[in-house]
Amino acid sequence: MIEEDADEDDYNLLTGDFISKKTDENGNQITTKGNRGIKPLLNLEDFDASSTLDF
């Protein structure tokens, strides 16, 4: 089941582009688009899920 009022964040790791869709208290959907910049990708073998990263 898909929730119609669910918030959604989509972030492209290669380009830095993002789309954020939020629903306010009145049921209106607010869409924000932008670019967070390109960050170097981690090798999977170097990934540590317990580390803290700035997003």
NUVEXNU-415939 format. One record per atom (N, C-alpha, C, O): x, y, z; residue in one letter; residue number from 1. Coordinates in pm, whole numbers. Example, Ala and Ser with C-alpha at 12.3 -4.5 7.8 and 13.67 -1.06 7.14 Angstrom:
2
<rotor c1="1319" c2="-569" c3="780" residu="A" num="1"/>
<rotor c1="1230" c2="-450" c3="780" residu="A" num="1"/>
<rotor c1="1320" c2="-330" c3="780" residu="A" num="1"/>
<rotor c1="1424" c2="-332" c3="846" residu="A" num="1"/>
<rotor c1="1285" c2="-225" c3="708" residu="S" num="2"/>
<rotor c1="1367" c2="-106" c3="714" residu="S" num="2"/>
<rotor c1="1290" c2="3" c3="787" residu="S" num="2"/>
<rotor c1="1341" c2="114" c3="804" residu="S" num="2"/>
//
This chain:
55
<rotor c1="84" c2="-119" c3="0" residu="M" num="1"/>
<rotor c1="0" c2="0" c3="0" residu="M" num="1"/>
<rotor c1="88" c2="124" c3="0" residu="M" num="1"/>
<rotor c1="180" c2="135" c3="81" residu="M" num="1"/>
<rotor c1="62" c2="217" c3="-90" residu="I" num="2"/>
<rotor c1="138" c2="342" c3="-99" residu="I" num="2"/>
<rotor c1="60" c2="451" c3="-27" residu="I" num="2"/>
<rotor c1="-59" c2="471" c3="-53" residu="I" num="2"/>
<rotor c1="127" c2="521" c3="61" residu="E" num="3"/>
<rotor c1="65" c2="631" c3="135" residu="E" num="3"/>
<rotor c1="75" c2="758" c3="50" residu="E" num="3"/>
<rotor c1="185" c2="800" c3="14" residu="E" num="3"/>
<rotor c1="-39" c2="818" c3="17" residu="E" num="4"/>
<rotor c1="-42" c2="936" c3="-69" residu="E" num="4"/>
<rotor c1="25" c2="1058" c3="-5" residu="E" num="4"/>
<rotor c1="84" c2="1139" c3="-76" residu="E" num="4"/>
<rotor c1="17" c2="1072" c3="127" residu="D" num="5"/>
<rotor c1="71" c2="1189" c3="194" residu="D" num="5"/>
<rotor c1="210" c2="1165" c3="251" residu="D" num="5"/>
<rotor c1="257" c2="1244" c3="333" residu="D" num="5"/>
<rotor c1="277" c2="1059" c3="210" residu="A" num="6"/>
<rotor c1="409" c2="1026" c3="263" residu="A" num="6"/>
<rotor c1="513" c2="1125" c3="209" residu="A" num="6"/>
<rotor c1="507" c2="1166" c3="93" residu="A" num="6"/>
<rotor c1="609" c2="1162" c3="294" residu="D" num="7"/>
<rotor c1="720" c2="1246" c3="251" residu="D" num="7"/>
<rotor c1="816" c2="1161" c3="168" residu="D" num="7"/>
<rotor c1="828" c2="1040" c3="189" residu="D" num="7"/>
<rotor c1="885" c2="1226" c3="74" residu="E" num="8"/>
<rotor c1="975" c2="1154" c3="-15" residu="E" num="8"/>
<rotor c1="1101" c2="1236" c3="-38" residu="E" num="8"/>
<rotor c1="1093" c2="1356" c3="-65" residu="E" num="8"/>
<rotor c1="1217" c2="1173" c3="-27" residu="D" num="9"/>
<rotor c1="1345" c2="1237" c3="-58" residu="D" num="9"/>
<rotor c1="1416" c2="1152" c3="-161" residu="D" num="9"/>
<rotor c1="1430" c2="1031" c3="-144" residu="D" num="9"/>
<rotor c1="1463" c2="1215" c3="-269" residu="D" num="10"/>
<rotor c1="1535" c2="1146" c3="-374" residu="D" num="10"/>
<rotor c1="1667" c2="1220" c3="-394" residu="D" num="10"/>
<rotor c1="1667" c2="1340" c3="-422" residu="D" num="10"/>
<rotor c1="1779" c2="1150" c3="-381" residu="Y" num="11"/>
<rotor c1="1911" c2="1211" c3="-390" residu="Y" num="11"/>
<rotor c1="1998" c2="1131" c3="-486" residu="Y" num="11"/>
<rotor c1="2017" c2="1011" c3="-466" residu="Y" num="11"/>
<rotor c1="2050" c2="1196" c3="-589" residu="N" num="12"/>
<rotor c1="2136" c2="1131" c3="-686" residu="N" num="12"/>
<rotor c1="2281" c2="1148" c3="-642" residu="N" num="12"/>
<rotor c1="2333" c2="1259" c3="-641" residu="N" num="12"/>
<rotor c1="2346" c2="1037" c3="-604" residu="L" num="13"/>
<rotor c1="2482" c2="1042" c3="-553" residu="L" num="13"/>
<rotor c1="2584" c2="1083" c3="-659" residu="L" num="13"/>
<rotor c1="2689" c2="1137" c3="-624" residu="L" num="13"/>
<rotor c1="2557" c2="1060" c3="-786" residu="L" num="14"/>
<rotor c1="2653" c2="1094" c3="-891" residu="L" num="14"/>
<rotor c1="2648" c2="1242" c3="-928" residu="L" num="14"/>
<rotor c1="2752" c2="1303" c3="-954" residu="L" num="14"/>
<rotor c1="2528" c2="1301" c3="-932" residu="T" num="15"/>
<rotor c1="2515" c2="1440" c3="-977" residu="T" num="15"/>
<rotor c1="2496" c2="1538" c3="-862" residu="T" num="15"/>
<rotor c1="2522" c2="1657" c3="-880" residu="T" num="15"/>
<rotor c1="2451" c2="1492" c3="-744" residu="G" num="16"/>
<rotor c1="2423" c2="1580" c3="-632" residu="G" num="16"/>
<rotor c1="2283" c2="1639" c3="-635" residu="G" num="16"/>
<rotor c1="2244" c2="1709" c3="-542" residu="G" num="16"/>
<rotor c1="2206" c2="1612" c3="-741" residu="D" num="17"/>
<rotor c1="2070" c2="1664" c3="-752" residu="D" num="17"/>
<rotor c1="1979" c2="1596" c3="-649" residu="D" num="17"/>
<rotor c1="1993" c2="1477" c3="-621" residu="D" num="17"/>
<rotor c1="1885" c2="1675" c3="-594" residu="F" num="18"/>
<rotor c1="1787" c2="1617" c3="-502" residu="F" num="18"/>
<rotor c1="1649" c2="1674" c3="-526" residu="F" num="18"/>
<rotor c1="1634" c2="1786" c3="-576" residu="F" num="18"/>
<rotor c1="1549" c2="1596" c3="-490" residu="I" num="19"/>
<rotor c1="1409" c2="1637" c3="-493" residu="I" num="19"/>
<rotor c1="1350" c2="1593" c3="-359" residu="I" num="19"/>
<rotor c1="1359" c2="1476" c3="-322" residu="I" num="19"/>
<rotor c1="1290" c2="1687" c3="-287" residu="S" num="20"/>
<rotor c1="1227" c2="1657" c3="-159" residu="S" num="20"/>
<rotor c1="1080" c2="1694" c3="-169" residu="S" num="20"/>
<rotor c1="1046" c2="1808" c3="-203" residu="S" num="20"/>
<rotor c1="992" c2="1599" c3="-139" residu="K" num="21"/>
<rotor c1="847" c2="1623" c3="-144" residu="K" num="21"/>
<rotor c1="791" c2="1602" c3="-4" residu="K" num="21"/>
<rotor c1="802" c2="1494" c3="53" residu="K" num="21"/>
<rotor c1="732" c2="1707" c3="51" residu="K" num="22"/>
<rotor c1="673" c2="1703" c3="185" residu="K" num="22"/>
<rotor c1="527" c2="1745" c3="175" residu="K" num="22"/>
<rotor c1="489" c2="1824" c3="88" residu="K" num="22"/>
<rotor c1="445" c2="1692" c3="264" residu="T" num="23"/>
<rotor c1="304" c2="1729" c3="271" residu="T" num="23"/>
<rotor c1="282" c2="1809" c3="398" residu="T" num="23"/>
<rotor c1="315" c2="1763" c3="507" residu="T" num="23"/>
<rotor c1="225" c2="1930" c3="385" residu="D" num="24"/>
<rotor c1="202" c2="2013" c3="503" residu="D" num="24"/>
<rotor c1="73" c2="1972" c3="574" residu="D" num="24"/>
<rotor c1="5" c2="1879" c3="531" residu="D" num="24"/>
<rotor c1="41" c2="2041" c3="683" residu="E" num="25"/>
<rotor c1="-74" c2="2005" c3="764" residu="E" num="25"/>
<rotor c1="-208" c2="2024" c3="692" residu="E" num="25"/>
<rotor c1="-310" c2="1969" c3="735" residu="E" num="25"/>
<rotor c1="-209" c2="2100" c3="581" residu="N" num="26"/>
<rotor c1="-331" c2="2121" c3="504" residu="N" num="26"/>
<rotor c1="-343" c2="2022" c3="388" residu="N" num="26"/>
<rotor c1="-440" c2="2028" c3="312" residu="N" num="26"/>
<rotor c1="-248" c2="1931" c3="375" residu="G" num="27"/>
<rotor c1="-252" c2="1833" c3="267" residu="G" num="27"/>
<rotor c1="-188" c2="1880" c3="138" residu="G" num="27"/>
<rotor c1="-196" c2="1810" c3="36" residu="G" num="27"/>
<rotor c1="-126" c2="1999" c3="139" residu="N" num="28"/>
<rotor c1="-59" c2="2051" c3="19" residu="N" num="28"/>
<rotor c1="81" c2="1993" c3="9" residu="N" num="28"/>
<rotor c1="153" c2="1984" c3="108" residu="N" num="28"/>
<rotor c1="119" c2="1953" c3="-113" residu="Q" num="29"/>
<rotor c1="251" c2="1897" c3="-133" residu="Q" num="29"/>
<rotor c1="349" c2="2008" c3="-169" residu="Q" num="29"/>
<rotor c1="324" c2="2087" c3="-260" residu="Q" num="29"/>
<rotor c1="461" c2="2012" c3="-97" residu="I" num="30"/>
<rotor c1="566" c2="2112" c3="-119" residu="I" num="30"/>
<rotor c1="687" c2="2038" c3="-177" residu="I" num="30"/>
<rotor c1="739" c2="1946" c3="-115" residu="I" num="30"/>
<rotor c1="730" c2="2080" c3="-297" residu="T" num="31"/>
<rotor c1="842" c2="2016" c3="-364" residu="T" num="31"/>
<rotor c1="961" c2="2111" c3="-365" residu="T" num="31"/>
<rotor c1="948" c2="2227" c3="-404" residu="T" num="31"/>
<rotor c1="1076" c2="2062" c3="-323" residu="T" num="32"/>
<rotor c1="1200" c2="2139" c3="-323" residu="T" num="32"/>
<rotor c1="1301" c2="2064" c3="-408" residu="T" num="32"/>
<rotor c1="1323" c2="1944" c3="-390" residu="T" num="32"/>
<rotor c1="1363" c2="2136" c3="-503" residu="K" num="33"/>
<rotor c1="1466" c2="2077" c3="-589" residu="K" num="33"/>
<rotor c1="1595" c2="2156" c3="-572" residu="K" num="33"/>
<rotor c1="1592" c2="2276" c3="-546" residu="K" num="33"/>
<rotor c1="1706" c2="2088" c3="-588" residu="G" num="34"/>
<rotor c1="1834" c2="2158" c3="-577" residu="G" num="34"/>
<rotor c1="1950" c2="2065" c3="-605" residu="G" num="34"/>
<rotor c1="1933" c2="1953" c3="-654" residu="G" num="34"/>
<rotor c1="2068" c2="2115" c3="-572" residu="N" num="35"/>
<rotor c1="2189" c2="2037" c3="-590" residu="N" num="35"/>
<rotor c1="2276" c2="2056" c3="-467" residu="N" num="35"/>
<rotor c1="2309" c2="2169" c3="-431" residu="N" num="35"/>
<rotor c1="2312" c2="1947" c3="-401" residu="R" num="36"/>
<rotor c1="2393" c2="1951" c3="-280" residu="R" num="36"/>
<rotor c1="2541" c2="1944" c3="-311" residu="R" num="36"/>
<rotor c1="2624" c2="1949" c3="-220" residu="R" num="36"/>
<rotor c1="2576" c2="1932" c3="-435" residu="G" num="37"/>
<rotor c1="2716" c2="1920" c3="-473" residu="G" num="37"/>
<rotor c1="2758" c2="1775" c3="-479" residu="G" num="37"/>
<rotor c1="2695" c2="1687" c3="-419" residu="G" num="37"/>
<rotor c1="2864" c2="1751" c3="-550" residu="I" num="38"/>
<rotor c1="2914" c2="1614" c3="-567" residu="I" num="38"/>
<rotor c1="3013" c2="1584" c3="-456" residu="I" num="38"/>
<rotor c1="3105" c2="1661" c3="-431" residu="I" num="38"/>
<rotor c1="2994" c2="1472" c3="-390" residu="K" num="39"/>
<rotor c1="3087" c2="1425" c3="-288" residu="K" num="39"/>
<rotor c1="3150" c2="1295" c3="-338" residu="K" num="39"/>
<rotor c1="3086" c2="1221" c3="-412" residu="K" num="39"/>
<rotor c1="3272" c2="1268" c3="-297" residu="P" num="40"/>
<rotor c1="3334" c2="1143" c3="-342" residu="P" num="40"/>
<rotor c1="3257" c2="1022" c3="-290" residu="P" num="40"/>
<rotor c1="3212" c2="1021" c3="-176" residu="P" num="40"/>
<rotor c1="3243" c2="921" c3="-375" residu="L" num="41"/>
<rotor c1="3174" c2="799" c3="-336" residu="L" num="41"/>
<rotor c1="3268" c2="709" c3="-257" residu="L" num="41"/>
<rotor c1="3389" c2="707" c3="-281" residu="L" num="41"/>
<rotor c1="3211" c2="635" c3="-162" residu="L" num="42"/>
<rotor c1="3289" c2="541" c3="-82" residu="L" num="42"/>
<rotor c1="3295" c2="406" c3="-152" residu="L" num="42"/>
<rotor c1="3200" c2="367" c3="-221" residu="L" num="42"/>
<rotor c1="3405" c2="335" c3="-134" residu="N" num="43"/>
<rotor c1="3410" c2="196" c3="-176" residu="N" num="43"/>
<rotor c1="3328" c2="116" c3="-76" residu="N" num="43"/>
<rotor c1="3330" c2="145" c3="44" residu="N" num="43"/>
<rotor c1="3257" c2="19" c3="-122" residu="L" num="44"/>
<rotor c1="3173" c2="-62" c3="-35" residu="L" num="44"/>
<rotor c1="3253" c2="-126" c3="78" residu="L" num="44"/>
<rotor c1="3203" c2="-139" c3="189" residu="L" num="44"/>
<rotor c1="3375" c2="-165" c3="50" residu="E" num="45"/>
<rotor c1="3457" c2="-229" c3="154" residu="E" num="45"/>
<rotor c1="3498" c2="-130" c3="263" residu="E" num="45"/>
<rotor c1="3534" c2="-172" c3="373" residu="E" num="45"/>
<rotor c1="3493" c2="2" c3="235" residu="D" num="46"/>
<rotor c1="3527" c2="104" c3="334" residu="D" num="46"/>
<rotor c1="3405" c2="157" c3="409" residu="D" num="46"/>
<rotor c1="3420" c2="239" c3="500" residu="D" num="46"/>
<rotor c1="3286" c2="113" c3="374" residu="F" num="47"/>
<rotor c1="3162" c2="163" c3="433" residu="F" num="47"/>
<rotor c1="3148" c2="113" c3="576" residu="F" num="47"/>
<rotor c1="3165" c2="-6" c3="604" residu="F" num="47"/>
<rotor c1="3116" c2="205" c3="668" residu="D" num="48"/>
<rotor c1="3091" c2="172" c3="808" residu="D" num="48"/>
<rotor c1="2958" c2="235" c3="847" residu="D" num="48"/>
<rotor c1="2949" c2="356" c3="864" residu="D" num="48"/>
<rotor c1="2856" c2="153" c3="862" residu="A" num="49"/>
<rotor c1="2721" c2="202" c3="891" residu="A" num="49"/>
<rotor c1="2712" c2="269" c3="1027" residu="A" num="49"/>
<rotor c1="2620" c2="348" c3="1049" residu="A" num="49"/>
<rotor c1="2803" c2="242" c3="1118" residu="S" num="50"/>
<rotor c1="2796" c2="301" c3="1251" residu="S" num="50"/>
<rotor c1="2864" c2="438" c3="1257" residu="S" num="50"/>
<rotor c1="2854" c2="507" c3="1359" residu="S" num="50"/>
<rotor c1="2933" c2="478" c3="1149" residu="S" num="51"/>
<rotor c1="2998" c2="609" c3="1150" residu="S" num="51"/>
<rotor c1="2894" c2="719" c3="1124" residu="S" num="51"/>
<rotor c1="2789" c2="693" c3="1066" residu="S" num="51"/>
<rotor c1="2925" c2="839" c3="1167" residu="T" num="52"/>
<rotor c1="2835" c2="953" c3="1142" residu="T" num="52"/>
<rotor c1="2887" c2="1031" c3="1025" residu="T" num="52"/>
<rotor c1="3006" c2="1063" c3="1018" residu="T" num="52"/>
<rotor c1="2798" c2="1063" c3="932" residu="L" num="53"/>
<rotor c1="2833" c2="1140" c3="813" residu="L" num="53"/>
<rotor c1="2746" c2="1264" c3="805" residu="L" num="53"/>
<rotor c1="2630" c2="1260" c3="846" residu="L" num="53"/>
<rotor c1="2800" c2="1372" c3="753" residu="D" num="54"/>
<rotor c1="2722" c2="1493" c3="726" residu="D" num="54"/>
<rotor c1="2657" c2="1480" c3="591" residu="D" num="54"/>
<rotor c1="2724" c2="1456" c3="491" residu="D" num="54"/>
<rotor c1="2526" c2="1497" c3="587" residu="F" num="55"/>
<rotor c1="2453" c2="1489" c3="460" residu="F" num="55"/>
<rotor c1="2414" c2="1625" c3="416" residu="F" num="55"/>
<rotor c1="2352" c2="1640" c3="311" residu="F" num="55"/>
//
